[in-house]
Amino acid sequence: MADRIEQNLSEGSVLKKLVLFALPFLASNVVQSLYNVADMLIVGNFSGPHSMSGVNIGGQVTFILTHIVVGLCMGATVLIGQYVGSGNQEALRRVTATIITLLTWLAVAITALMLVLRKPVLALVRTPAESFSESESYLLVTTIGIIFIFGYNALSAILRGMGDSKHPLYFVLAACITNIALDLLFVAVFKWAAFGAAFATVVSQALSMILCIVFLVKSGFNFNFQLSSFRIFKDQLALIFKIGLPTCIQNGVTSFSFLFITAIVNIVGGVSASAAVGAWGKFNSFAFMPAIAISMSVSTMSAQNIGAGRLSRAVRACFIGTVFAAALTFMFFWLVRLFPAQILSLFGNDPQVLADGVEYIRSFSFDFLLIPFIFCFNGLFMGGGHTMFTLVASMVSSVLLRAPICYIFGVRLGWGMFGVGMGAPVASAVSLLMIIGFFISGRWKHNVIKNAPMIGEI
């Protein structure tokens, strides 16, 4: 494998290594969020609330599938990071072949399944009749393009595990420019509404995946993408599932809880509320990017340092990352508190959509104060393979708290969109308490992958 792909994060200044790795990763996630936001912005301004609702609901289903795959990819990222840190090239070769082959088969299976189940799924989440056809169009197109979504996420996870955060930025930047241009063409000019937005997204994802493959092949990557390279190694498959399956389940459960919340929103306010939450969801994904990007950087850096037996560096990376993530996310908190209507009006000027959105963000915005701590400490735990703990914490937050609170406050108590928005910060507060307890207990210091205590003291 060409040396230029790998970057050793277990040596040198922790602050410098973390910042230099996190910045391209942050930029990559911001760019990716920008083109997701572009979908909603362009659809909202050229097609109206019904199409916005369709993009939101159809996108939620696609979001679930993507996040389940990202969970499995996290298993591969952690393993690759630890193999790079320990210098185990043979294991590195086997795990990359296994994750690429596994996700290829999963993409084919899930595509076939969703082509059959897309209408029942949309009915299950109480999709409003006025936006059902738009939701179905969006979901149909993104389902057909799942292979590209899965492929890019798998290849990006491999690059991140090897310490390369720059090239995924280049690929997603090309995809963003393509997506925005195609959105304007398909939605603003051709008037294809949600179908056009979905088509633009799929073409963009395909481009990013192809660019990633070309780069890896030219760089002497140990997987040449020929038929003979597609192979699953049982030992690495077991480890990927051991580390990635809890995160996969965690992401799936969290995503399903948001899908359930989408159903609650549809009950509370119908099309306008669905459009408002969809618009805020796009903005929130952008606002949460600093915390997400830095936490993933902490996870990769922790994995490499844990693999190299340098526990104290992993902890310093977590603390430094948390400070940076909190500083950035807190700015977004004040932005949405001071200018909620102005931000929402970027997605359209429907009065009811604006009213529902402002009411929702009044309570939801407090989640901005908690997620930097949750994400960064979870990044540290994942670096050591403790995805089972993050799964349990997520299950408590999503299943036992967030969705029920949204329903009780929003529907039963009649608090409307303000009550629905309360679910996120209350659930996050409990999750943060669990994380603090796990960190203080010291149980996270045991490397799950090696199944032995890690060397090094804090």
N, C-alpha and C positions, 0 to 999 in steps of 0.2 A: 504494500500500500504506500502511496506517495506520502512523504513526510509532511507536505504542506497542508494536508487535510487535517491532521491531528494537531492539537495544541495542549500541552501539559499545563494543567491548572493547579498542580500540587507543589509548584515551586514559585519563588519570587514573591513580590508584594501582594498580599491578599486584596487590598483596596484596588490596586492598579489592575490586577488580573480580573477581578469581579467587574469593575467598571468597563474595561475594554471588551470583556465578553458580553456584558449586559447591554451596552449601548446599541450595537447592531441588532441584538435580539429584540430590544425594546423598539427600535425603529422598524424592524420587521413586523412586529405585532401591531404597532400603530398604523403602519401602511395597510396591513391586512384588515384592520378595523375600519380604516378609511374607505376601502372599497366596499365593505359591508354597509357602512353608513351611506355611501353613494347610492346603493340600491334603493334605500328607503327615501333618501332625499329626492332623487330623480323621480321615483314612482309617486311620492307624495305630492310633488309639484306638477307633475304632468298627467297623473292618472287618478288621484283622489283617494279618499278614505277606504273605499272597498278594496282597491288594489293594495293599499298599505296593509290592511288587515290580512289580505291573502298572503303577502310576502312575510308578514309576522308569523302567522300560524303555520304556513308551509315551511318556513325557515326554522321554526322551533323543532319540527320533526327531523329535519336534516341535521340540525344542531345536536340532537340526541345521538344520532348515528355517528356523527363526526367525533363527539366527545367520548363515546365508547371506544372508538379506535384510538383516540389520543391516550386513553388509559392504558391500552396494551402497548402503545408506543413508549409510554413512560417506563414500562418494564425493560424495554430494549435500551432506552436512553441510559438508565441507571446501570445496567449490565455493561454496556459499551464504555461508559465513564469509568467504571471500576476496572475493566480490562485494560483500558488505556493507562490508568494510574498504576496498575501492577505490571504492565508490559506484556500481557498475555495475548499475543497476536493470533494464535490458533483459535482461541475462544472467541476473539473478535470476529474472525472470518465466519465462524459457525453461527454466531448470533445474528449477524447481518443477513445471511442467507435465509435463516429461519424466519425472521420477522417480515422480510419482503415476501416470501412465499406464503406465509400465513395470511397476511393482509390481502394478497391477491385473491386467494380462495374465498376469504370472507366477503370481499367486495362483490364477487360474482353471486354468492349465495344471498346476500342482503339485497342486492339489486332485484333478483328474481322474486324475493319475498315481498318487497315493498311495492313492486308493480301490481301485485295481487291485492295487497292490503291497504293501499293508500286511501281509498274512500272510507272503509270502516274506521281507520285511524282518525281521519278528519271528523267523522261523525262522533267518535268517542270523546273528542275534546270540545264538543258543542260548537263547532264552527258555525257562525251565523250564515243563514241562507244567502244573504246578499253577497257574501264574499267567498262562498264555497267553491265556485268555479275557478276563481282566481287562486285560491289556496291549492286546489287540485292541480292546476297548470304549473304552479311553482314547484310543487312536490314531485310531479311527474318528471320534469326536466332535471331537477337535481338528483333524483333517484337514478336516472340513466347515466348521470355523470359521477356516480359514487366512486367508480374506479380511480378517477383522477383525484378526488378529494382524499381518498384513503392513501393513494400512492404518494402524493406530495407530503402528507403528514408522516408517513413511514420514513421517507428519505430525509426529511427535515430532522426527525428524531435521531436518526443515525448521525447526521452531521453535528447536531448539538452534543451528542454523547462524546464525540471525538474532539469537542472543543471549538468547532467551527460555527460561529454565529454570523459571519459576514456574508457568506454565499447565499444562505436562505433569504437574507435581506435583498440581495440583488434579484433573486428569482421572484419574490413576492412583489417587489417594486414594479417589475415588468408586468406582472399579472394585474396589479392595481391600475396602471395606466391603461392597459387593454380593457379592463372591466369598465372603467369610467367612460372610455370612448364608445364601447359597445352599448352600455346603458343609455347613453345619449342617443345613439343611433336606433336601438331597438325600442326604447320606451318613448323618447321625446319625438323622434321622427316617424318611426314605423307604427307607433301606438300599440305595441304588443303588451303593455302593462306588466303584470307579474310574470307572465311567460317570458317576456323580453329580459327582465331582470335576472331570472333564473338562467336563461341561455347565456347571458353575458358572464355570469359567475362560473358556469361550467367550462366555457371556453377559456377563461382566465386561469382556472385551476389546472386545466390540461396543459396550458402553456408553461406554467410554473413547474409542473411535474416533468415535462419534456426537457426543459432547461436544466433541471436538477440531474436528470439521468445523463445528459450529454456531458455535464461537468464531471460527474463521478467517473464515467468511462474514460474521459481524457486524463483524469488524475491518477489512473492506475488503481482504481477501486477494486477490492477483492471480489466483487459481484459484478459480472460483465453483462447481466440482463439477457443472456442467451438461455435457451430452454434448459440446457444442462445445469445451469447455475441455480435453478429453482429447486430447492431441497430443504426439507425440515429435519433438523437434528434434534432427537428426542431429549437429550440432556438440556439443550438450550431452550427448547419449547417449554420444558417443565419449569425452568427458571423464569422465563418470560411470563408464564402464567402465575408463578409464585409471587413475583413482584408486580406484574402488570394487571392481573385479574382483579385484585382488590380496588386498584385505581379505576379500572374499567367499570366495575360495578358501581363505584363511588360516582364516577362521572355520569353513568347511566341513570342512577337513582336521583342525582341532583337535577339532571336534565328533565327526567320524568316529572319531578316535583314542579319544575317551572312550566311544564306542559299542563299539569294539573292546575297551576295558578292561572295559565292562559284560559282554561275552561272556566275558572271562577270569574276572571275578568269578563269573559263573554256573557256570563250570567248577570254580573253586576251592571255592566254598561253597554254591552253589545258591540257594534261595529266601531263606534267612536272610541270607546275605552280600549278595544283591541288595537286600534291604530295608534292610540296614544302610548300604550305600553310597548308596542313594537318600536315606535320612534325612540322612546327612552331606552329601550333595550339596546338599540344600536349605539346611542350615545354612551350608555353605561359600559358597553364592551370597549369602547374607546377610552373611557375614563379609568377603567380597571386595568388597562394594558400595562402601565408602569409596575403595578404590584404583581401581575401575572408574569411579565417578562423577567423581572428581578427574581421572583421566586423560582422560576425555571432555571435561571442562571445559578442561583444558590444550590438548587438540586444537582445540577451538573457538576459544579465545583465541589460540592460536598461528596458526590459519588467518587470523583477522581481522588480527592484527599483521603476519603475513607478507604478506598482501594489501596492507597499508598501508606495507610496506617497513620495519617496525620489528622487526628480528631480535632485538635485545637484550631487548625486552619479552617475546618468546616464550620465550627462554631463562630469564628470571627466573620466568616463570609455571611452567615445568617444574620448576625447583629448589624453589620454594615449595610447589608441589603435591606433590612427592615427600616433603618433610618431613612435611606434614600426613597424607598417605596412609600413610606408614610408622608414624607415631605411633599412628594408629587401628588399623591392621592388626596391629601388634605386640601390642596389648591382647588381640585375639582369639586370637593365638598362645598367650599364657599362659593364657587362659581354657580353651582346649581341652586344653592340657597338664595343667592342674590338675583339671578336672572333666569328662573325656570321657564317663564313664558317666552322670553326672547330666544332661548335655545330651542324650545319645542317648535316655535314658529318657523324655524329653518326647514322643517319637514312638511310644512303646509299651514294654512291659516283657518282651517275649519274651527269655528268657535267652540263647539262641544269637545272636539279632540283636545284643544288647548286647555279647556277647563278640567277635563278628566286627567290629563297629564300633569298639570300643576298640582292637583290634589294628591295624586299618587306619589310624586317625588318629594312632597313635604315630609312624608314619613320614611320613604325608602332611602333617602339621601344619607341617613345616619349610618347606613351600612358602609359608606365610604371611610368612616373613621376606624373600622374594625378589620377590613379585609387585608390591609398590608401586613398586619401581625399574623393573621391566620395563614396567608399564602406563603410568607417567607419561612415561618417555622415548619410548615408542612413540607416546604422544599428541603429543609435540613433533614427531616424524618425520612422523606422519600430517598434521599441520597444514601441512607443506610439500609434501604429496603423495607422500612416500616410502613408499608402501604396498608397493612391490616388496621393499624391504628387510625390512619386518615380515613379509611373506609367507615369504621365505627363512628368516628366523630361526624362524618358527613351524613351517615344514616340518621343519627340523632337529630342533626340540624335540619335535614331536608324532609325526612319522613315524619318524625315525631313532633317537629316544631313548625317549620316554615309553612308548609301547605295547610296544616290544621289552623294555624293562627290566621293565615290569610282568609280562610273560609269563615272562621268564627267572627273575626273582627269585621270582615268585609260584607258577609252575607247575614249571619245570624244576629249580630249586633247592629247591623244597618249602617256601619261607618263608611260604606262605599269604597272608593278607590284609596282613601286615606288608610282604611283598615287593611286593604290588600297590601299596601306598601309597607305596613308594620311588620309583616312576616319576616322579611330579610334581616333587619337589624337585630330583632329579638333572637332569632335562630343563630346568628353569627356570634352574639354575645355569649351564648351557652357554649358554642363550639370553641371559642377562644379560651374559656375557663378550662375546658377539657385539655386543650393544647398546653396551657401553662402547667397544669397538673402533671401531664406526661413528661414535659421537659424537666420539671423539678425532681421527678421520681428517678431520673437517670436511666430508665429502661431503654431509651432511644440510643444509648451508647453501644449496644450490641449489634454487630453487623449481621443482619439477617442472611445475606448472601453467603458469607463465610461460615455462618452458624457458630461463631466464636466471639468472645469479647474482643473489642477493638483495642489496639494499643494506643497509648497516648493519653495524656491527662489534660483536663481543662485548667 
